[in-house]
């Protein structure tokens, strides 16, 4: 994926698009706006802002155990305001 973007200017690499996609798909890709280039970083999926905390790990563990218990008992599973 990173080969499709010219990181120096934040625009699509036209040559790579042409070599790897049919014309219609390349056109569709070109219509996808590219945001600001930022470095990758590690993020914890269990929190909105990606920061790992013991609290968020505990919450994820409790959520997993609740889902397993609900599955075994045939109950629908709900997690912190989101239906799974």
GIHU-V547489 format. One record per pair of residues at least 6 apart in sequence whose ideal C-beta (glycine too) atoms are under 8 Angstrom apart, sorted by the first residue. I is the first residue (numbers start at 0). J is the second residue. D is the distance in whole Angstrom. If there is no record, write none. Layout:
BEGIN
I/J/D  I/J/D
END
This chain:
BEGIN
2/12/7  2/15/5  3/11/6  3/12/6  3/15/5  3/16/6  3/19/8  3/28/7  4/10/7  4/11/6  4/12/6  4/33/6  4/36/8  5/11/7  5/12/5  6/36/6  9/33/5  9/34/8  9/35/7  9/36/5  10/33/7  11/28/7  11/29/6  11/33/7  16/25/4  16/28/6  16/29/7  17/25/6  20/28/7  40/49/8  41/49/8  42/49/3  42/50/8  43/49/5  43/50/6  43/51/4  43/52/8  43/55/6  45/51/8  45/55/4  45/56/7  45/58/7  45/59/5  46/52/7  46/55/5  58/79/7  62/78/5  62/79/7  65/76/7  65/78/7  66/76/5  66/78/7  66/83/7  68/74/8  69/75/7  69/76/4  70/76/7  75/82/8  76/82/8  76/83/5  77/83/7
END
